[in-house]
Amino acid sequence: MSKETDDKLRGMARRVTVKDIKDDGETQTASIEVADGIWRTDVEVMQQYGVSTSAPEDGAVAIALAVGGR
């Protein structure tokens, strides 16, 4: 596998910090920090169907999957 392909695959899943959880729309969204000072806003939070949980608190650590490369 080439280094370029390896780097792209490595970037698809990463550990992020969750902040600003919004639970008022059709889907739950949050802002996430993907690297120091780099934020993504209005990221959809996916959960298992039928599992009742509360929204994570600000500062929680999560796994983000970049489906489609973003």
C-alpha positions in Angstrom: 0.0 0.0 0.0 1.3 3.5 -0.8 2.0 6.1 1.8 -0.7 8.3 0.3 -3.3 5.6 0.6 -2.2 4.8 4.1 -2.5 8.4 5.2 -6.0 8.7 3.7 -7.2 5.6 5.5 -5.6 6.8 8.8 -7.5 10.1 8.5 -10.9 8.5 8.1 -11.3 7.6 11.8 -10.0 9.8 14.6 -10.6 10.6 18.2 -12.3 14.0 18.7 -13.4 16.2 21.5 -17.2 16.9 21.6 -18.7 20.3 22.5 -21.9 22.3 22.0 -24.3 19.4 21.7 -27.7 20.3 20.2 -30.6 18.0 20.8 -33.4 20.3 19.5 -33.7 19.2 15.8 -34.6 16.1 14.0 -31.1 14.7 14.6 -28.7 15.3 17.4 -25.7 17.4 16.3 -22.5 18.7 18.0 -19.3 20.6 17.3 -16.1 18.5 17.4 -12.5 19.4 17.6 -10.7 17.1 15.2 -7.2 18.5 15.9 -5.8 21.4 18.0 -7.9 24.4 17.0 -9.6 22.7 14.1 -13.4 22.5 14.6 -16.3 21.0 12.6 -19.8 22.3 13.5 -23.2 20.7 13.1 -21.8 17.2 12.9 -24.5 14.5 13.2 -24.3 12.3 16.2 -25.2 8.7 15.4 -26.5 6.4 18.1 -27.9 2.8 18.2 -31.6 2.6 17.5 -33.6 1.8 20.6 -30.8 2.7 23.0 -31.8 5.6 25.3 -28.8 7.7 26.4 -28.2 11.2 27.4 -26.1 13.6 25.3 -22.4 13.6 26.1 -21.1 16.5 28.2 -18.8 19.1 26.7 -15.3 17.8 26.6 -16.3 14.2 26.1 -14.1 12.1 23.8 -15.6 10.3 20.8 -14.7 8.6 17.6 -15.5 10.4 14.4 -15.7 8.6 11.0 -15.1 10.8 7.9 -17.6 9.2 5.5 -17.1 10.8 2.1 -13.8 12.3 3.1 -14.9 15.2 5.2 
